[in-house]
Amino acid sequence: MSAHIFKWLLLAWLWAPAAFGQFGLFAVDGSAERPVPAVYDLGGLGPAETGAARFRIRNVSTSSATLSGLTVTGSGFKLASGLTLPAVLAPQAAVEFAVEFQAVDLGAYSAGLVSDGISVLLTAAVVPRLTYQDGAQTLGEGPVNFGAIERGSSLMRRIMVANLTPLPLIVPGIFVSGDDFALSGTAPNGTEVPAQQTVGFDIVFRPSVLGTRGGTLRIGDRAYALSGTGVDPSLPKPHLAVDFAKPLSAQQGAVSVTFDAPAKTGGTGAITLDFRPAVAGAKDSAIAFASGGRTAAFTVSAGDTQAHFGDRVSVAIQTGTTAGALVLTVELGGVTDQQIVAIDPAAVTITSALAVRTGGAIEIAVAGFDNTRSAGALTFTFFDVAGSTVSPGALRVDAAAVFAGYFATSDGGVFSLKAAFPVTGDASRITSVEVQLANSAGATKTSRIAF
């Protein structure tokens, strides 16, 4: 008689018969429960296989009672889900717990389950069976889960057949069912596995549709669940490319989106443009995509290596007339990339300058833009027919307040100014003028404007 069998018989004598007082012990099977006898058998298992039993302790009396303790003692047995004790149970109230058994050596095993007024002998046996393993997990502890796999792709899992016993054992028939699961190659059906040796076989999961998929692996009299999820192929990772001849105000550039790999599926994405002005609160609606607005949508088709904006592979962008930072963000399939383009402060840009003589006055019109919105100092220098400076020389005007008032409500840094100078004497002797405008970034002077 082995030591395990002797221990079993000894514990059976110590714990038999089961004794119940205010509490009753019940085995749980689904929604049903049945009283537990003095000896409860978890059955025969292979080496390293896990057997489990669910139990319920119920207060079978007509008054509240305190459950103070619960123990399971015996090699291979353990409480898989314990209780918070002590616990007060109202009449007919119950608490649940589970006991697991796992061992490697062949033989019979037993353990004592003891609680308040309850004593039961738990038994189990490790019999000569092959053990089936998915990596470090013994099958039966949960489904063989293949995870999320792109539709049209496949994943293979290696299942090992381990003989953990001292005896040679024969592999029973192996079969896989389920629309998207199959054996890959030849299964080792009927193969003799020597003691402490292993053989293996492969299962492939190839989802044909989206969603959760299930199957079954049958090995002899054992059945194990297979699970996996079919998902749409993921969109490629986008990368922004921004092309400017020079990142200055009043320029146009191009923005494109390339992918880290050819697209496996189609989809849509977008580039968004955010502007962070150097002057707090400044607005500039001209900072936009040439297609309009600050969002540019694009499409992706299977096989594409770059995004398509209609029939083009890039979208034009305008930098406006305000210094600051253009923040471009592309989003595709939940993945983003970002580029920041700095538009630095610059001296005033003059786009046109005109002067005309009207009777006894000279009128000057200047148009341009100031991306700093800080223009103020104006200088006018007049010249005669000989090219000499007309007395009294350069005329300086402080227009800072006028510009500040204008830019406070302007959309962008574009401006136009007009100045009129009355002339005492012969105005026809004055033939040209130079205009200089200064801002916080520097000064800009026109060429001589003839009139």
VOGU-3710 file (C-alpha; in Angstrom, 3 decimals, decimal comma):
1> msahifkwll> 0,000/0,000/0,000  1,451/3,387/-1,042  1,895/6,256/1,375  -0,762/8,251/-0,509  -3,356/5,459/-0,178  -2,505/5,012/3,511  -2,973/8,746/4,086  -6,317/8,618/2,260  -7,619/5,801/4,452  -6,340/7,453/7,620
11> lawlwapaaf> -8,024/10,757/6,796  -11,241/8,955/5,857  -11,281/7,455/9,346  -10,503/10,801/10,994  -13,156/12,799/9,106  -15,961/10,305/8,547  -18,816/10,894/8,821  -19,292/14,522/7,799  -20,598/16,643/10,648  -22,806/19,677/10,066
21> gqfglfavdg> -24,276/22,058/12,630  -25,602/25,502/11,816  -23,792/25,387/8,488  -24,213/23,030/5,565  -21,672/22,314/2,811  -22,946/21,979/-0,743  -21,313/21,223/-4,083  -22,220/23,775/-6,778  -22,910/22,672/-10,334  -24,087/25,597/-12,427
31> saerpvpavy> -27,121/27,000/-10,607  -27,791/23,759/-8,741  -26,355/22,653/-5,424  -26,273/19,305/-3,643  -25,136/18,286/-0,164  -21,509/17,182/0,048  -20,984/13,654/1,409  -18,317/12,789/3,955  -15,899/11,933/1,128  -15,907/14,100/-1,980
41> dlgglgpaet> -13,879/12,931/-5,013  -12,458/15,360/-7,584  -11,736/12,429/-9,902  -8,697/11,239/-11,793  -6,391/13,710/-13,488  -3,241/13,551/-15,518  0,064/14,875/-14,169  -0,019/18,695/-13,850  -3,685/18,829/-14,843  -5,856/20,983/-12,627
51> gaarfrirnv> -9,120/19,807/-11,124  -11,465/22,202/-9,379  -14,647/22,028/-7,344  -16,999/24,809/-6,309  -18,574/24,710/-2,881  -21,133/26,737/-0,979  -21,413/27,040/2,788  -24,976/27,896/3,778  -26,447/28,863/7,136  -29,118/26,170/7,402
61> stssatlsgl> -30,359/27,375/10,788  -33,135/29,837/11,601  -30,867/32,444/13,176  -27,805/34,406/12,123  -24,488/32,640/12,617  -20,819/33,599/12,370  -18,586/31,591/10,034  -15,172/31,915/11,602  -12,769/29,691/9,651  -12,108/27,549/6,575
71> tvtgsgfkla> -9,025/25,429/5,853  -7,964/22,843/3,284  -4,935/20,757/4,266  -3,413/18,094/2,067  -0,754/17,720/-0,631  -1,849/19,105/-4,000  -5,022/20,794/-2,692  -5,530/24,514/-2,167  -8,235/27,113/-1,775  -8,507/28,748/-5,201
81> sgltlpavla> -10,883/31,452/-4,065  -11,015/32,166/-0,384  -13,415/33,954/1,899  -13,123/37,021/4,058  -13,671/35,613/7,516  -15,179/35,891/10,010  -18,481/36,477/8,215  -21,966/36,756/9,666  -24,541/34,833/7,624  -28,249/35,415/7,938
91> pqaavefave> -30,544/32,357/7,895  -30,212/30,549/4,522  -27,509/32,991/3,394  -24,448/31,402/1,767  -20,888/32,084/0,647  -18,975/30,345/-2,154  -15,400/29,197/-2,577  -13,417/26,851/-4,806  -10,816/24,175/-4,189  -8,205/23,207/-6,776
101> fqavdlgays> -6,068/20,120/-7,024  -2,882/19,659/-9,046  -0,014/17,207/-8,676  2,573/15,533/-10,881  3,376/12,197/-9,182  1,061/9,274/-9,844  -1,051/8,104/-6,929  -4,020/8,864/-4,702  -4,273/12,116/-2,774  -6,512/13,403/-0,030
111> aglvsdgisv> -7,085/16,506/2,049  -9,260/17,659/4,871  -11,733/20,493/4,346  -12,639/21,931/7,731  -14,952/24,776/8,685  -17,303/25,564/11,586  -19,046/22,267/12,290  -17,970/20,871/8,903  -15,343/18,216/8,147  -15,092/16,546/4,750
121> lltaavvprl> -12,442/14,360/3,124  -11,469/15,515/-0,378  -9,886/12,921/-2,658  -8,276/12,946/-6,092  -5,940/10,740/-8,066  -3,140/11,363/-10,552  -3,400/8,637/-13,170  -1,097/7,699/-16,059  -2,179/10,243/-18,665  -0,412/12,519/-21,063
131> tyqdgaqtlg> -0,269/16,219/-20,209  -1,097/18,816/-22,857  0,557/22,210/-22,613  0,271/25,558/-24,362  3,577/27,139/-23,453  3,806/27,101/-19,661  0,032/26,636/-19,269  -1,467/23,183/-18,906  -4,575/22,853/-21,052  -7,787/22,892/-19,095
141> egpvnfgaie> -6,908/25,932/-16,992  -8,548/28,160/-19,622  -9,166/28,301/-23,379  -6,292/28,282/-25,833  -6,521/31,962/-26,768  -4,963/33,077/-30,047  -5,734/36,745/-29,358  -6,626/39,301/-32,021  -5,508/38,432/-35,552  -6,034/40,491/-38,682
151> rgsslmrrim> -8,618/39,023/-41,023  -6,791/37,162/-43,779  -3,695/36,594/-41,639  -2,939/33,560/-39,506  -1,277/32,580/-36,246  0,095/29,172/-35,308  0,293/27,827/-31,766  2,426/24,861/-30,762  0,775/22,405/-28,375  3,112/20,064/-26,523
161> vanltplpli> 2,193/16,533/-25,492  4,249/15,769/-22,385  4,646/12,388/-20,706  5,385/13,312/-17,095  4,912/9,748/-15,885  7,484/6,906/-15,558  5,563/4,844/-18,153  5,472/5,022/-21,966  2,078/6,351/-23,145  0,265/6,452/-26,496
171> vpgifvsgdd> -1,063/9,715/-27,932  -4,821/9,374/-28,516  -6,647/10,823/-31,528  -6,291/14,586/-31,952  -8,970/16,559/-33,788  -9,758/20,275/-34,229  -13,176/21,696/-35,054  -14,270/25,278/-35,726  -14,505/27,194/-38,992  -11,328/29,223/-38,496
181> falsgtapng> -9,182/26,676/-36,628  -7,314/23,703/-38,085  -4,451/21,320/-37,443  -1,325/22,299/-39,313  0,606/19,312/-40,548  0,242/15,805/-39,186  -0,869/15,220/-35,615  1,064/12,578/-33,606  -1,970/10,303/-33,270  -0,948/6,833/-32,033
191> tevpaqqtvg> 2,641/7,917/-31,320  4,282/6,321/-28,273  5,775/8,969/-26,015  8,547/7,602/-23,749  8,622/8,534/-20,071  9,602/12,169/-19,454  9,572/12,955/-23,199  7,435/15,253/-25,365  6,020/15,511/-28,861  4,122/18,429/-30,357
201> fdivfrpsvl> 1,597/19,513/-32,943  0,394/22,842/-34,338  -2,979/24,556/-34,499  -3,496/27,452/-36,906  -6,058/30,231/-36,470  -7,028/32,075/-39,648  -10,037/34,363/-39,068  -12,265/34,682/-42,103  -14,641/37,230/-40,576  -14,559/39,893/-37,903
211> gtrggtlrig> -15,393/39,189/-34,272  -14,883/36,449/-31,713  -14,318/32,983/-33,127  -14,412/29,681/-31,289  -13,367/26,111/-31,822  -12,598/22,893/-29,984  -9,485/20,777/-29,625  -10,286/17,137/-28,836  -7,575/14,806/-27,598  -8,990/11,406/-26,732
221> drayalsgtg> -11,699/11,936/-24,121  -10,549/15,504/-23,385  -12,005/18,637/-25,003  -10,395/22,069/-24,809  -11,835/25,382/-25,973  -10,094/27,406/-28,688  -10,736/31,126/-29,019  -9,554/34,051/-31,107  -10,761/37,325/-32,536  -10,765/38,453/-36,136
231> vdpslpkphl> -10,026/42,147/-36,584  -9,698/44,433/-39,570  -6,130/44,906/-40,791  -4,628/47,948/-39,137  -3,949/51,076/-41,134  -0,287/52,007/-41,628  1,509/54,492/-39,416  1,431/57,987/-40,985  4,398/60,340/-41,297  4,046/64,041/-42,123
241> avdfakplsa> 6,282/65,742/-44,656  6,158/69,556/-44,895  7,850/71,261/-47,850  8,481/75,032/-47,838  11,032/76,821/-49,992  11,388/79,109/-46,956  9,201/79,045/-43,841  8,229/82,724/-44,072  5,011/84,687/-43,971  3,003/85,016/-47,199
251> qqgavsvtfd> 4,399/81,769/-48,573  2,777/78,595/-49,868  4,079/75,115/-49,137  2,981/71,529/-49,560  2,084/68,903/-46,961  2,082/65,182/-47,727  1,602/61,978/-45,734  3,676/58,853/-46,270  3,254/55,437/-44,599  5,670/53,158/-42,805
261> apaktggtga> 4,430/50,247/-44,942  1,994/49,732/-47,834  -1,607/49,912/-46,590  -3,302/46,546/-46,070  -6,768/48,077/-46,079  -8,526/51,285/-47,001  -9,557/54,124/-44,742  -9,639/57,860/-44,210  -7,572/60,285/-42,170  -7,033/63,986/-41,766
271> itldfrpava> -4,414/66,655/-41,199  -5,315/69,453/-38,815  -3,610/72,822/-38,657  -3,323/74,775/-35,429  -1,744/78,218/-35,205  0,060/79,547/-32,154  0,614/83,283/-32,758  3,710/85,047/-31,472  1,443/87,962/-30,528  -1,128/86,840/-27,986
281> gakdsaiafa> -4,665/86,862/-29,347  -3,657/87,564/-32,942  -5,918/86,105/-35,613  -5,093/85,205/-39,175  -7,632/83,350/-41,308  -5,166/83,273/-44,219  -3,201/80,607/-42,340  -5,027/77,663/-43,853  -4,927/74,877/-46,374  -5,368/76,101/-49,922
291> sggrtaaftv> -8,391/73,817/-50,163  -10,014/75,911/-47,424  -10,047/75,796/-43,638  -7,621/74,184/-41,252  -8,530/70,530/-41,826  -7,539/68,501/-44,878  -9,058/65,047/-45,270  -7,355/62,263/-47,218  -8,066/58,721/-48,323  -6,067/55,500/-48,199
301> sagdtqahfg> -6,534/52,463/-50,422  -5,013/49,002/-50,043  -1,469/49,053/-51,404  -0,975/52,813/-51,021  2,332/54,101/-49,701  1,092/57,687/-49,330  -2,166/59,513/-48,716  -4,352/60,944/-51,486  -6,028/64,341/-51,300  -8,468/63,805/-54,132
311> drvsvaiqtg> -6,289/63,230/-57,198  -3,195/64,698/-55,534  -0,627/63,322/-53,106  -0,141/66,614/-51,263  -2,184/69,557/-50,074  -1,055/73,196/-50,328  -0,795/75,321/-47,189  -0,577/79,104/-46,816  1,445/80,723/-44,046  -0,564/83,954/-43,713
321> ttagalvltv> 0,986/87,184/-42,451  1,448/86,615/-38,720  4,541/85,318/-36,923  4,095/82,205/-34,817  4,082/78,415/-35,064  2,114/76,259/-37,492  1,306/72,966/-35,747  0,388/70,229/-38,230  -1,012/66,949/-36,916  -1,941/63,921/-38,991
331> elggvtdqqi> -4,225/61,202/-37,633  -4,875/57,832/-39,247  -6,338/54,817/-37,522  -5,759/56,304/-34,078  -2,049/56,948/-34,754  -0,724/60,507/-35,034  2,371/62,344/-36,217  3,117/66,030/-35,765  5,311/68,691/-37,340  5,819/72,271/-36,136
341> vaidpaavti> 6,840/74,989/-38,590  8,127/78,238/-37,073  7,270/81,472/-38,886  9,819/83,884/-37,433  9,226/87,620/-36,839  10,414/89,673/-39,786  10,793/93,299/-40,842  7,825/94,856/-42,600  7,276/93,560/-46,126  6,208/96,249/-48,609
351> tsalavrtgg> 4,125/94,870/-51,456  3,368/98,159/-53,239  4,300/101,845/-52,965  2,840/104,717/-54,958  3,172/108,531/-54,902  1,256/111,161/-56,846  1,393/114,971/-57,034  -2,004/116,620/-56,617  -1,982/120,369/-56,887  0,018/121,655/-53,954
361> aieiavagfd> 0,430/118,297/-52,193  2,084/114,939/-52,565  0,109/111,816/-51,637  1,833/108,529/-50,828  0,170/105,085/-50,572  2,053/102,073/-49,176  0,690/98,529/-48,779  2,339/95,535/-47,149  2,247/93,339/-44,082  3,858/93,280/-40,662
371> ntrsagaltf> 3,941/89,792/-39,135  5,041/91,232/-35,778  2,170/93,778/-35,662  4,587/96,282/-34,097  5,143/98,822/-36,910  5,360/102,424/-35,758  8,276/104,551/-36,977  7,797/105,993/-40,486  10,434/107,991/-42,377  9,798/109,941/-45,605
381> tffdvagstv> 12,681/111,395/-47,610  11,933/113,574/-50,689  14,274/114,266/-53,650  14,383/116,979/-56,297  15,050/116,785/-60,035  18,803/116,692/-59,379  18,445/113,772/-56,978  19,275/115,890/-53,953  17,432/115,599/-50,672  14,758/118,219/-50,294
391> spgalrvdaa> 15,103/120,367/-47,193  14,526/119,860/-44,298  15,605/116,239/-45,027  14,040/113,021/-43,646  10,598/113,509/-42,104  9,926/111,146/-39,220  6,438/110,169/-38,054  5,567/108,076/-34,989  2,551/106,029/-36,089  2,836/103,334/-33,393
401> avfagyfats> -0,524/104,177/-31,809  -2,281/104,172/-35,182  -0,828/100,789/-36,156  -1,566/99,314/-32,717  -5,209/100,369/-32,941  -5,500/98,900/-36,415  -3,804/95,569/-35,610  -5,913/95,107/-32,461  -8,862/94,120/-34,654  -7,189/93,082/-37,896
411> dggvfslkaa> -7,328/89,613/-39,421  -3,669/89,077/-40,258  -0,805/91,522/-40,538  -1,790/93,115/-43,859  -2,097/96,906/-43,895  -2,246/99,905/-46,214  -1,424/103,502/-45,325  -1,832/106,847/-47,004  0,076/109,998/-46,196  -0,381/113,455/-47,674
421> fpvtgdasri> 2,277/116,206/-47,568  1,350/119,794/-48,495  4,081/121,607/-50,433  4,899/125,292/-50,086  6,394/126,622/-53,272  6,899/124,823/-56,548  5,807/121,210/-55,982  6,970/120,221/-59,453  10,592/120,429/-58,311  10,005/117,384/-56,027
431> tsvevqlans> 10,201/114,263/-58,212  10,634/111,211/-55,936  10,391/109,917/-52,386  11,722/107,054/-50,254  9,602/105,547/-47,473  10,989/103,559/-44,536  8,869/101,525/-42,075  10,314/100,055/-38,896  8,986/97,367/-36,523  10,440/95,267/-33,698
441> agatktsria> 12,331/93,054/-36,170  13,995/95,765/-38,216  13,439/98,452/-40,874  12,419/98,256/-44,525  12,934/101,025/-47,096  11,350/101,385/-50,493  13,305/102,260/-53,569  12,799/105,827/-54,821  9,215/106,265/-55,872  8,992/108,631/-58,803
451> f> 5,951/110,801/-59,455
//
